[in-house]
Amino acid sequence: MKKMDPFIRKGTEPAMVLSTLNFHTDTEGEGDGSGELPVLTFPILNGIPGIRHCFTTREGGVSSGYFSSLNLKNGIGDRDENVAENFRRVADGLGISPDDFVLTDQTHTANVRVVTEADRGRGVTKKRNYRDVDGLVTNVPGLVLAVFSADCVPVFFVDPKRRAVGLAHSGWKGTVQRIGAETIRLMSRQYGTDPADLICAVGPSICRDCYEVSEDVAEQFRDAFPGHEAELLTEGRAGHYQLDLWAANRIVLTEAGVLPEHIGMTDLCTCCNPKRLFSHRASGGRRGVMGSFLGLTGSEGAMNDEYE
């Protein structure tokens, strides 16, 4: 992996691990080769047998311009063949096929969907037959759930006892609607999950220092999180506030029954790291998206973990 600028981290100790996924670059007539895909993982999830997960950076793909280089979204101006190749690289690095992915259809809702074998490939190699879904849960080994972000909060859920997983896309609207709690409720109904057994992680997203919101958004958080106003909101310029989505999602998880010691928190802000992570705010909307991936597997998989 080529030398990259170090991440700007929030805190004194690295809370996430920089890992390498190896993928094949063999193309007909061009010989065989391999490449490296830098991804981020959580130590709290790396220690769970039978789980594969990662959060992609903007590095290691084939997209160009402001999509450079690992954009994972169609329909925003990037070439479809570039996005397909980027997905192929992530799949190959995870040791799966693009047919094994199942994607959200994100519209900032609190809707969470149960994923079954019939959904294999939806959003990548097969059309989705659902809309307005910002969270996914499954207990099917081999499937890999995916949500996407460029400042919003990805939240990972692993039930090591019932062998089930979930992923949620939690922007400010999803956080106010407590999509994290909705995900836990669905896992409890569907798989018998006890929230106290869950191991969760709040992924890279925009930090409090970078996230300015207007009074109407601040008011919705005051209503949704009574008693936590001082923890979540800091007054800024007239009529505006700095909002802490990381803390809000931690509150959502703990109030839903997740033990504080079972929550891994990111130390990486997307907006503070625009060279390595896509950020909607930092780019003025000219950007690609990153992926959060989580699935069950029969083995722990292989990643070359190292602190950066």
Salt bridges, closest charged atoms under 4 A:
ASP5 OD2 - LYS275 NZ 3.66
GLU59 OE2 - ARG276 NE 2.72
GLU81 OE2 - ARG79 NH2 2.50
GLU85 OE1 - ARG88 NE 2.87
GLU85 OE2 - ARG89 NE 2.90
ASP92 OD2 - HIS24 ND1 3.00
ASP100 OD1 - ARG120 NH1 2.58
ASP105 OD1 - ARG128 NH2 3.95
GLU117 OE2 - ARG120 NE 2.64
ASP119 OD2 - ARG113 NH1 2.95
ASP119 OD1 - ARG122 NE 3.18
ASP134 OD2 - HIS169 ND1 2.67
GLU182 OE2 - ARG185 NH2 2.57
ASP197 OD1 - LYS161 NZ 3.51
ASP209 OD2 - LYS10 NZ 2.98
GLU212 OE2 - ARG237 NE 2.90
GLU215 OE2 - ARG222 NH1 2.84
GLU219 OE1 - ARG222 NH1 2.65
GLU231 OE1 - HIS228 ND1 3.20
GLU231 OE2 - ARG250 NH2 3.09
ASP244 OD2 - ARG208 NH1 3.62
GLU255 OE1 - ARG178 NH1 2.99
GLU255 OE2 - HIS228 NE2 3.31
ASP267 OD2 - ARG9 NH1 2.96
GLU308 OE2 - ARG276 NH1 2.69
